[in-house]
Amino acid sequence: MLLKFPAWKVVLVIGAVFLGIFFCIPNFFSEAGRAQYLSWFPTSALKQGLDLKGGASILLEVDPDELRNNQLRQLNTRVRDTLRAQPLIPVPAGGRKFNPEQGLARELIVRTTNPADTEAAIQRIKKLGNPPIGAVGQQNTLNVVQRADGAIVVTFTDAAFNKMKADTLTQSMEAVNRRVNASGLVEPNVAPQGDSRIIVEVPDVDAEQMKQLVNTLTEAGVLTFNLVDVQATQDAERDPTLWPIGEQRSNRVALPDDSQNGKPVVIETDPIITGADLAGASQSFDQSNQPSITFQLHASGAQAFGKATSQNVGRPFAIVLDNRIVSAPNIRSPITGGSGTIEGGFTVERAEQMAIVLRAGALPAKLKVASSSLIDASLGADSVRAGVMATLVGIIAITVFMIATYGLLGVFAVIAVYFNLAMMIGFLSAFGATMTLPGIAGILLTMGMAVDANVLINERIRDEKKAGRSVVSSVDVGFDQAMATIIDANVTHLIAGIIMFSLGSGPIRGFALTLAVGILTSMFTSVLVARFIFALWLKYARPKYIPI
């Protein structure tokens, strides 16, 4: 059986080993050497992680006050709509407002024009916080009480706000991940830390790049297109005290226009479209060759935008990003093409950053930087040297042990282990994996497992030789008897590796990835490559005895 090695297995073994060694080649060249000699190569060398090459580590925190403020703004709109429903409950001018505390709202204050309508207004507002009919385990999300002066005070319950924070963390992680990946940075690690923080680790980032990255990650990215109230804007320009920036009255609010040196512009709070209607955004140049942002809309957004611009020709509309007006152009004709350009005196870098933010989507609440640090590349160089030295020492120790213990069969095992190492690094390079210190540990562990498989095979061969079998029979039976144990051991390790990769993050995933790839390559080299080497030895050397 052993001497009759099928042709397809020969092709498989030689092809897989060749590919592994081929993909491994870039790792023997420096970055400059790869650029000079291997620019045509289909794969690159293994990328180095944060702990090996240095980079940025940024800890972001969801701002609970900002989150509460945003949610109250949304609640304000819902309260307005429910009070306007028939029968109408009139609210005086300024009858719905935030109670600011350090610039952010913590509660919503509602007053009715007629005090007799207060109880009916309370009941309507309470219904906004009731869970949907049939919902299981959900509770009322709003506290609605009447103050002594007759005003209605609306706040979120603690349970509802805690759920908002948990949901916000998940949504923020997704947005952060899209923003980091969209910026072209390699292999970021984005993971939760506690119930309100996100750790972002990006290798190979300098101080200037980290500053730009922080700006990209912490920008809320809330984009809206709103119609401008021309008369109110003229009043605010004539006398800013008539309508201070940031003050909201009914469904109007005054915001600063960055394209006009921060002059107040009064806009309608109900947007024509929002960032959710964007299908894409990219940095471009306008007709005067100034940096701008080109955007495309989804079908529904294009329809809404086309309808609004058709009905308001000659009227300006404001492009608002994070409560600041980027520009407020006039609608010269209906805009029905589903695309447009945002101009605002940007630099190329600012336009590219804004395009990334818009593509990735808005954050539910702004993120604050709890801490940020740069890991020096010199630490990475020391780690690389230590890891390489540990790998070399391990390889030498394995080689000496196997040859000293099993002689020629140990040489065969060492060759299989070397092939396993080359295939593992080659295929990790082909997959674009990032190597970290835990990854190096995974490689060393996998090499030990590959040697363990060869130890099982050689010991079984030795037992069969002692039992009086022939050379060919001893090798054949030794392989067959060891296979079940080898496969069982490797499959259990592979399952553990897959679980660690699925549930873990950061260094755990790096260790799990190299472990899983190494297990697959070690099983291949143990089951097929080592057997092929033995088959060649038996076929061409025709030994009279087994030197073990």
C-alpha positions in Angstrom: 0.0 0.0 0.0 2.8 2.5 1.0 4.8 1.9 -2.2 1.8 2.4 -4.4 1.5 6.2 -3.8 -1.3 7.4 -6.2 -0.4 10.0 -8.8 -3.0 12.4 -7.6 -1.4 12.4 -4.1 2.0 13.0 -5.6 0.7 16.0 -7.5 -1.1 17.2 -4.4 1.9 16.9 -2.1 4.4 18.5 -4.5 1.9 21.2 -5.5 1.0 22.2 -1.9 4.6 22.2 -0.7 5.7 24.3 -3.8 2.9 26.8 -3.2 3.8 27.1 0.5 7.5 27.8 -0.3 6.6 30.1 -3.2 4.3 32.3 -1.0 6.9 32.3 1.7 9.6 34.0 -0.5 8.6 37.6 0.2 9.3 37.1 3.9 13.1 36.7 3.1 13.3 40.2 1.6 13.3 43.6 3.2 10.5 46.1 2.4 12.9 47.9 0.0 13.9 44.6 -1.5 10.3 43.6 -2.1 9.6 46.9 -3.8 12.6 46.5 -6.0 12.6 42.8 -6.9 9.1 41.4 -6.1 6.7 44.2 -7.2 5.2 41.6 -9.6 4.7 39.0 -6.8 1.1 37.9 -6.2 1.4 38.1 -2.4 3.2 40.2 0.2 5.1 39.3 3.3 3.4 38.7 6.6 2.2 42.0 8.0 3.4 42.9 11.5 1.0 43.6 14.2 0.9 46.5 16.7 3.2 44.7 19.2 5.8 44.0 16.5 5.8 47.1 14.3 4.4 49.7 16.6 1.4 51.9 16.0 -1.5 53.6 17.7 -3.7 52.4 20.5 -6.8 54.6 21.1 -9.4 54.1 23.8 -12.8 55.6 22.9 -15.7 56.2 25.2 -19.3 56.7 24.4 -20.4 60.1 25.8 -23.5 59.4 27.8 -24.5 63.1 28.0 -24.3 63.4 24.2 -26.2 60.2 23.8 -29.0 61.4 26.1 -29.1 64.8 24.3 -29.5 63.1 20.9 -32.2 60.8 22.1 -34.1 63.7 23.7 -33.9 65.6 20.4 -35.5 62.6 18.6 -38.1 62.3 21.4 -38.8 66.1 21.0 -39.9 65.5 17.4 -42.1 62.5 18.5 -43.7 64.6 21.2 -44.5 67.4 18.8 -46.1 64.9 16.3 -48.2 63.2 19.0 -49.5 66.6 20.4 -50.3 67.8 16.9 -52.5 64.7 16.3 -56.2 65.2 16.4 -57.7 66.3 18.7 -54.9 68.9 18.6 -53.3 69.9 22.0 -51.9 73.4 21.4 -48.4 74.2 22.8 -47.3 77.8 23.2 -44.2 79.2 21.3 -41.2 77.7 23.1 -43.5 75.2 24.9 -41.2 72.3 24.2 -37.6 72.9 25.2 -34.6 71.2 26.6 -33.4 72.0 30.1 -29.7 72.4 29.5 -27.1 71.3 31.9 -23.5 72.2 30.9 -24.7 72.7 27.3 -26.5 69.3 27.0 -30.1 68.3 27.7 -31.0 65.9 30.5 -34.8 66.3 30.3 -37.6 67.6 28.0 -39.9 70.3 29.3 -43.4 70.5 27.8 -46.0 73.2 28.4 -49.6 73.3 27.0 -51.3 76.5 26.0 -54.4 75.5 28.0 -53.7 74.0 31.5 -56.8 71.8 31.1 -55.0 69.9 28.3 -52.0 69.0 30.5 -53.4 65.6 31.6 -54.3 64.6 28.1 -50.8 65.6 26.9 -49.2 63.5 29.7 -51.2 60.4 28.6 -50.2 60.9 25.0 -46.5 61.3 25.9 -46.6 58.2 28.2 -47.9 56.1 25.3 -44.7 57.0 23.4 -42.7 55.0 26.0 -45.0 52.0 26.1 -43.6 48.8 24.7 -45.2 47.4 21.5 -48.2 45.2 21.9 -47.0 41.6 22.4 -43.5 42.5 23.3 -42.0 40.3 26.0 -39.7 41.6 28.7 -39.9 45.2 27.6 -40.9 48.0 30.0 -42.0 51.6 29.7 -39.0 53.7 28.6 -40.2 57.2 29.8 -40.7 58.9 33.1 -43.4 61.6 32.6 -44.3 63.8 35.6 -46.0 67.2 36.2 -44.1 69.9 38.0 -45.7 72.3 40.5 -45.7 75.0 37.9 -47.8 72.8 35.5 -44.9 72.0 33.2 -44.5 68.4 32.0 -41.0 66.9 32.6 -40.0 63.9 30.4 -36.9 61.8 31.1 -35.7 58.3 30.1 -35.9 55.5 32.7 -32.6 54.1 33.9 -33.3 50.7 32.3 -34.1 52.3 29.0 -31.0 54.5 29.0 -28.8 51.6 29.9 -30.1 49.7 26.9 -29.5 52.7 24.7 -25.9 52.8 25.9 -25.4 49.1 25.1 -27.0 49.4 21.7 -24.9 52.6 21.0 -21.7 50.7 21.8 -22.5 48.0 19.3 -23.5 50.5 16.6 -20.5 52.7 17.3 -18.1 49.7 17.0 -19.6 49.0 13.5 -19.2 52.6 12.5 -15.6 52.8 13.9 -14.6 49.6 12.2 -15.9 50.9 8.8 -14.1 54.2 9.3 -10.8 52.6 10.1 -10.9 50.2 7.3 -12.1 52.8 4.8 -9.1 55.0 5.7 -6.8 52.4 4.1 -5.1 51.4 7.4 -4.1 47.8 7.7 -5.5 45.1 10.0 -7.1 47.2 12.8 -8.3 45.7 16.0 -11.6 47.1 17.1 -13.0 45.6 20.3 -15.3 46.5 23.2 -13.8 47.3 26.6 -16.4 47.3 29.3 -19.9 48.5 28.6 -19.1 52.0 27.3 -15.6 51.9 25.7 -14.0 50.8 22.5 -10.3 49.9 22.0 -8.9 50.7 18.5 -5.4 49.4 17.7 -3.8 50.2 14.3 -0.3 49.0 13.5 2.3 51.2 11.6 0.8 54.6 12.4 2.9 57.7 13.3 1.9 60.7 15.4 0.4 62.7 12.5 -1.6 59.8 11.2 -2.9 59.0 14.7 -4.1 62.6 15.0 -6.0 62.3 11.7 -7.3 58.9 12.8 -8.7 60.3 16.1 -10.4 63.1 14.2 -12.0 60.6 11.8 -13.2 58.3 14.6 -14.6 61.0 16.9 -16.5 63.0 14.3 -20.2 62.2 14.8 -20.9 62.4 11.0 -24.6 63.4 11.3 -25.5 64.7 7.9 -28.8 66.4 7.0 -30.1 68.6 4.2 -32.5 71.2 5.6 -34.5 74.0 4.1 -33.5 77.5 5.2 -36.0 80.0 6.7 -34.9 83.1 4.7 -36.8 85.7 6.8 -35.7 84.3 10.2 -32.1 84.2 8.8 -32.2 87.8 7.7 -33.5 88.8 11.2 -30.7 86.8 12.9 -28.1 88.5 10.6 -29.4 91.9 11.4 -29.5 91.3 15.1 -27.9 88.1 16.4 -29.6 88.5 19.8 -33.0 88.0 18.1 -32.1 84.4 17.4 -28.9 83.2 19.1 -27.0 80.3 17.5 -28.1 76.9 18.9 -31.5 78.2 20.0 -34.5 76.1 18.8 -38.0 77.5 18.4 -40.8 75.3 17.4 -39.3 73.5 14.3 -36.6 76.1 13.6 -33.0 76.3 14.9 -30.2 78.7 14.3 -26.8 77.1 13.3 -23.4 78.6 12.3 -22.6 78.7 8.6 -18.9 77.8 8.3 -18.8 78.9 4.7 -19.9 82.4 5.8 -17.5 82.8 8.8 -20.0 81.4 11.3 -22.9 83.6 10.5 -26.2 82.4 11.9 -28.6 80.6 9.5 -32.0 79.5 10.6 -33.1 76.2 9.2 -36.1 73.9 9.5 -35.3 71.0 11.9 -37.2 68.5 9.8 -34.5 67.3 7.3 -35.2 66.8 3.6 -32.8 63.8 3.6 -30.3 62.4 6.1 -27.0 60.6 5.9 -28.9 57.3 5.9 -30.1 58.2 2.4 -26.5 58.3 1.1 -25.4 55.5 -1.2 -21.8 56.7 -1.4 -19.5 59.6 -1.0 -16.0 60.4 -2.3 -13.5 63.2 -2.4 -13.4 65.1 -5.7 -12.8 68.5 -7.2 -15.3 71.1 -8.2 -15.4 73.2 -11.4 -12.8 75.6 -10.0 -10.6 72.7 -9.1 -11.2 73.1 -5.3 -11.5 70.0 -3.1 -15.2 68.9 -2.7 -17.3 65.9 -1.8 -19.3 64.1 -4.4 -22.3 62.1 -3.0 -24.9 59.6 -4.4 -28.3 58.9 -3.0 -30.4 55.8 -2.7 -33.5 55.7 -4.8 -35.8 56.8 -1.9 -33.5 59.6 -0.9 -33.1 60.8 -4.5 -36.9 60.9 -4.8 -37.4 62.9 -1.6 -34.6 65.3 -2.5 -35.9 65.8 -6.1 -39.4 66.5 -4.8 -38.2 69.0 -2.2 -36.0 70.9 -4.6 -38.8 70.9 -7.2 -41.2 72.6 -4.7 -38.6 75.1 -3.4 -36.8 76.5 -6.5 -35.1 79.8 -5.6 -35.0 79.0 -1.9 -31.7 78.0 -0.2 -31.1 74.8 1.6 -28.4 74.0 4.2 -26.0 71.1 4.1 -25.5 70.4 7.8 -22.8 68.2 9.3 -22.6 67.7 13.1 -24.8 70.8 13.7 -22.6 73.1 11.6 -23.6 74.3 8.2 -21.1 73.3 5.5 -22.8 75.4 2.8 -26.2 76.8 2.0 -26.6 77.0 -1.8 -29.7 78.3 -3.6 -31.9 75.8 -5.4 -31.6 77.0 -9.0 -33.5 74.1 -10.5 -34.9 70.7 -9.4 -32.1 68.3 -8.4 -33.5 64.9 -9.6 -30.3 63.0 -10.6 -29.7 61.4 -7.2 -26.2 62.9 -6.9 -24.5 66.2 -6.1 -21.5 67.9 -4.8 -20.8 69.4 -1.4 -18.5 72.5 -1.6 -17.2 74.3 1.5 -13.6 75.5 1.0 -12.1 72.2 2.1 -8.6 71.0 2.0 -8.0 67.7 0.2 -7.3 66.0 3.5 -10.5 67.4 5.1 -12.6 66.5 2.1 -11.3 62.9 2.2 -11.8 62.6 5.9 -15.4 63.8 5.6 -16.1 61.4 2.7 -14.9 58.5 4.9 -17.1 59.6 7.7 -20.2 59.9 5.4 -19.6 56.6 3.8 -19.2 54.8 7.2 -22.4 56.3 8.6 -23.1 58.5 11.6 -22.3 57.6 15.2 -25.3 57.3 17.5 -23.4 59.6 19.9 -20.0 61.3 19.7 -17.0 59.3 21.0 -14.6 60.8 23.5 -10.9 59.8 23.6 -10.3 58.3 27.0 -6.7 57.7 26.2 -4.3 57.4 23.2 -0.8 56.3 22.9 1.8 55.5 20.3 3.8 52.3 20.7 7.4 52.8 19.6 8.6 50.6 16.8 11.8 49.9 18.7 9.7 47.8 21.1 8.4 46.0 18.1 11.9 45.4 16.8 12.9 43.9 20.2 9.9 41.7 20.1 10.6 40.5 16.6 14.2 39.7 17.5 13.0 37.8 20.5 10.4 35.9 18.5 12.8 35.0 15.7 15.4 33.9 18.2 12.8 31.7 20.1 11.7 30.2 16.8 15.3 29.4 15.7 16.1 27.9 19.1 13.0 25.8 18.9 13.7 24.6 15.4 17.3 23.7 16.3 16.2 21.9 19.5 13.5 19.9 17.5 16.1 19.0 14.9 18.7 17.8 17.4 16.1 15.8 19.4 14.5 14.1 16.4 17.7 13.1 14.8 19.3 11.9 18.1 16.2 9.9 19.0 15.2 8.4 15.6 18.2 8.7 13.4 17.3 8.6 9.7 13.5 8.5 10.5 14.1 11.6 12.6 15.7 13.3 9.5 12.5 12.5 7.6 10.4 14.0 10.4 12.5 17.2 10.5 12.1 17.6 6.7 8.3 17.3 7.1 8.4 19.8 10.0 10.4 22.3 7.9 7.9 21.9 5.0 5.1 22.5 7.6 6.7 25.7 8.7 7.2 27.0 5.1 3.6 26.1 4.2 2.2 27.7 7.3 4.1 31.0 6.8 3.4 30.9 3.1 -0.3 30.4 3.4 -0.6 33.0 6.1 1.2 35.5 3.8 -1.2 34.6 1.0 -4.2 35.2 3.2 -2.8 38.6 4.2 -2.6 37.7 7.8 -1.0 39.9 10.4 1.7 38.4 12.6 1.8 39.3 16.3 3.6 37.9 19.3 0.7 35.6 20.2 0.9 34.5 16.5 4.5 33.6 16.9 3.6 31.6 19.9 0.9 29.8 17.8 3.6 28.9 15.2 5.9 27.5 17.9 3.0 25.5 19.4 2.0 24.1 16.0 5.6 23.0 15.3 5.5 21.1 18.5 2.3 19.5 17.5 3.8 18.6 14.1 6.7 16.9 15.8 4.3 15.1 18.2 2.6 13.5 15.2 5.9 12.3 13.8 6.9 11.0 17.2 3.7 8.9 17.2 4.4 7.6 13.8 8.0 6.7 14.5 7.1 5.0 17.8 4.4 2.9 16.1 7.0 1.9 13.4 9.4 0.9 16.2 6.7 -1.2 17.9 5.9 -3.0 14.6 9.6 -3.6 13.9 9.9 -5.2 17.4 6.9 -7.3 16.6 8.9 -8.9 13.7 7.2 -7.2 10.7 9.1 -6.5 7.5 10.5 -3.0 6.7 7.6 -2.1 4.4 5.0 -3.6 6.6 6.3 -1.9 9.7 6.2 1.5 8.1 2.8 0.9 6.5 1.1 -0.4 9.7 2.9 2.3 11.8 1.4 5.1 9.7 -2.1 3.5 9.7 -2.1 2.9 13.4 -1.0 6.4 14.3 -3.4 8.2 12.0 -6.5 7.9 14.1 -4.7 9.4 17.2 -3.1 12.2 15.1 -6.4 13.2 13.5 -8.3 13.1 16.8 -5.7 15.3 18.5 -5.5 17.8 15.7 -9.3 18.0 15.2 -9.8 18.8 18.9 -7.1 21.5 18.8 -8.7 22.9 15.6 -12.1 23.1 17.2 -10.5 25.1 20.1 -8.8 27.4 17.7 -12.0 28.1 15.7 -13.8 28.9 19.0 -11.0 31.3 20.1 -11.0 33.0 16.7 -14.8 33.4 16.7 -15.3 34.6 20.3 -11.9 36.2 21.0 -10.4 39.5 19.9 -7.1 41.1 19.3 -4.1 38.9 20.3 -6.4 35.9 21.0 -7.6 36.0 17.3 -4.0 36.2 16.1 -3.0 33.2 18.2 -6.1 31.3 17.1 -5.5 32.0 13.4 -1.9 30.8 13.3 -2.9 27.8 15.5 -5.7 26.8 13.1 -3.6 27.3 9.9 -0.7 25.4 11.5 -2.9 22.5 12.6 -4.2 22.1 9.0 -0.7 22.3 7.5 0.8 19.9 10.2 -2.0 17.4 9.5 -1.2 17.6 5.8 2.6 17.2 6.3 2.1 14.4 8.9 -0.5 12.4 6.9 0.8 13.0 3.3 4.2 14.7 3.1 5.9 12.4 5.7 4.3 9.3 4.1 5.5 10.5 0.6 9.1 10.8 1.9 9.0 7.3 3.4 7.5 6.0 0.2 10.4 7.5 -1.8 12.9 6.0 0.7 11.4 2.5 0.5 11.1 2.6 -3.3 14.6 3.8 -4.2 16.8 2.8 -1.2 15.1 -0.6 -0.6 16.5 -0.8 3.0 16.9 -4.2 4.6 16.2 -2.9 8.1 14.7 0.2 9.8 17.5 2.3 11.4 15.5 3.2 14.5 
